[in-house]
């Protein structure tokens, strides 16, 4: 595959990279000193980048490239810095220029493949992996990147084939068994899960929730079926619920949900839809809605979405909620922060929320659940921690602990404290 792009973009990006650096940082680097010691400047830039002083490293690299545009190592490092900052489009410009200058430069291929993997563009990552392997067919790192590209595309059998080839060529390659476990876990198309949760209050009896879930990966996306049970206000109720996440293309998918219940402890109908897509400079966004229809004849529509961003091992997600109503529009928002450990299935999380939280448990927080239409605009503040941990290829543990300061439906303006604990297990097969 040949790499073509507008040369103007490279010139513009090189000129702009100095402009976008904050002036406060620029003053800390004496550009005349850099110019007089140009022979050591790349080592200095690499040192700055290693301690995440990206602005200073970028100044040095831009100075190098202005004086020597063919310095491919400087261009690759500049591209990697853009990628580490989540500026994937800027990274692509620099790395594609590096490959245009030297079409068989191995480190440029590796950096460009990393950009596509981090930006969840697995098809592009696979294309670049195949092109690089046509020049370096036995390279260990390139083979691993191709395996991860295939894994991201849910082509596990092909990934295992390449993994076996890698093990034959490089039997002592690090991380092979962990990668094999990750791929093997994805080949398990089905799972069952159990979850138990309890909401405890100082002023009333606790609420309890139990759910049983079956999931299956289909050629179109993962599908879930759940049976939910709750015991509140000294009565129990059940709900059936279905989720489907059809994949549209790399980085684009849809969330679809439907739930039904004949019990007033749940909405009679619960419908949800949301479209997710990758965005420029490393962001992910979504737009969607939730519709709750109760047996009392009342209903509620909630408009929502997300803005997410990956930074190193962290993932930040901001989700607003907008709920129109007869008495005005209610607004709220939540922030979730995840720290990933060994892979995407192992993480710790923090969550914060404020405003009207559109949780059907709290919407129906009256001892007369059918009166839920009065409760749509109750205020709350929430903070919580959570975790997800794969204890083996087959078993996954999940849990959370939340604190909520919830406005009382029977005494507006006053609040009660709610502590929520949730524990669950999922078994894949």
Buried (B, 14 or more C-beta within 10 A) or exposed (E): EEBEEEEEBBEEBBEEBBEEBEEEBBEEBEBEEBEEEEEEBBEBBBBBBEEEBBBBBBBBBBBBBEEEBEBBBBBBBBBBBBBBBBBBBBBBBBBBBBBBBEEEBBBBBBBBBBBBBBBBBBBBBBBBBEBBBEEBEEBBBBBBBBBBBBBBBBBBEBBBEBBEBBBEEBEEBEEBEEBBBBBBBBBBEEBEBEBBBBBBBEEBEBBBBBBEBEBEBEEEBBBBBBEBBBBBBEEEBBBEBBBBBBBEEBBBBBBBBBBBBEBBBBBBBBBBBBBBBBBEBBBBBBEBBBBBBBBBEBBBBBBBBBBBBBEEEEBBBBBBBBBEEEEEEBEBBBEBBBBBBEEEBBBBBEBEBBBBBBBBBBBBBBEEBEBBBBBBBBBBBBBBEBBBBBEEBBEBEBBBBBEBBBBBBEEEEEBBEBBBBBBBBBBBE
